[in-house]
């Protein structure tokens, strides 16, 4: 197999027992085994965390020099789905882009992709550099550690939404800990987990509940789909987006293992919509949250009122909005993935009207 080796699949049943607890750092000839490739986030020293939902685990990849391509930065790549498909010897319809993360050192973009669909899909990790070169990252010699979720939901491929596919929906590294959003197999199933890195143990997580104004009810089963860490009045919080689209804040200090925590719903941004990705950035001395969505465009949300916005407690029906307001960025359409490229640009993967996915750096709005 060429240097563009795909991730090896977890094909042996005996490997499942190996991942029941965090493992010592390993460098194996075949690299880590991944059943699927999901959300990505960078930690310190070029550590790239990748979620394996099918395997219900996190793999921490010590990329080292692999974090840098031939050219620093990330260059625009029109038709990136088609170029990835050609690189992997398949059709663009067989490529699913799962996440995008920018290296804080090289500013190269890393993309988590599935080649194929369903149970036979193969996870692939790609890097795009400042010359626009796309390279498959072979993990055969990468040192790595793993941490498995102790209470992940069982797979149910026949369900409208397979709960196993949402066992890990998003991740972020903050001050020595990896924060993980997703579902568990418990009745109070929505979880936020805080896991120390280097991995030692993985707890059962914090059960999180929200008031969902668009539905007019409390919810404990809908997962956080995307979140960012953000400090409010000296206190670190997670700002989380949910289906249909409440925006909720959770103080990190409240996220204790085994606890049940109620988040503060600071905005209802409209129903029939799912948030896809979000970043926080600064412009002209002010902080903003930028969030892409399935059907409500890209929202630019000022953060200045996050600290004193009263939590919503009443229903907000008929697709209306309440709480923190936002601006729709009209020129950003079809955005599925985004990450901060530098102090003045965001890198996006956006799909045009013809269905083609393009990688593009755009000025922060």
NORTASUL-V796347 format. One line per field, one symbol per residue. ss: DSSP state (~ for helix, > for strand, _ for the rest). phi: phi as a letter, one per 30 degrees, with the letter a starting at -180 (. if undefined). psi: psi as a letter, one per 20 degrees, with the letter a starting at -180 (. if undefined). A space follows every 10 residues. Layout:
ss: ???
phi: ???
psi: ???
This chain:
ss: _______>__ ____~~~~__ _____>____ __>______> >>____>>>> >>____>>>> >>_~~~~___ ______>__~ ~~~~~~~~__ _~~~>>>>>> >>______>> >>>>>__~~~ _>>>>>>>__ ___>>>____ __>>>>>>__ __________ __~~~~___> >>>>__>>>> >>>______> >>>>>>____ _____>>>>> >>____>>>_ _____>>>>> >>__>>>>>> >____>>>>> >~~~_____> >>_>>>>>__ ____>>>>>> >>>__>>>>> >>>_____>> >>________ __________ _>>___>>__ ____>>>>>> ____>>>>>> >_____>>>> >>>__
phi: .dddddeddd cceddeddcd becdebbcec idcbdacbeb accdhhdccb dcdddhaccc cddhdddccd bdibcebdid ddddeddcib cedcccdcab bcddcdidcc bcbccjbidc dcdbcbbccd cidcbdddce cddabbbcdd bddddbedde bddddcdbca bacbhibccb clcbcddddd bbcbbdbedb bcddicdcbb ccddciadbb cddddaabda dbhicdbccb cceibdcbcb dddddceidc bcdcdcaccj dhabdcaabc bcbhibcbcc bcbdbbiccc cdcdcedcdd ddbcdbdiid caiecbcddd dcbidcbaad dadbbccbcb cdddjdcbcb cbddd
psi: qrilprpqqn iphhhhhhji rqqqpqoqhi aqpphrpcqq qqaqlkpopp pnghilrppo pnhciiipah pqapqqnqlh hhhgghhjla qhijppohrp pppigijqpp ppqporqbhj qpqppqppai jjppppopjh jpprqqpqpi lqqqqmhiqg oohhijhohr qqpoljqppp qaqajrgmhp qpqopqpqpf qorirpppqq oohhikrqpi ipqphqrqqp poljpprpoq prpkmqpqqo phiimqpirp pprooiqojq alqpqgqqrp rppkjqqqpp pqrhjkappo oqihjhhjpq pqiqqnrkjr qrbprrppoh ioqjphqqqp gaiiqppqoq pahijppppp pqqp.
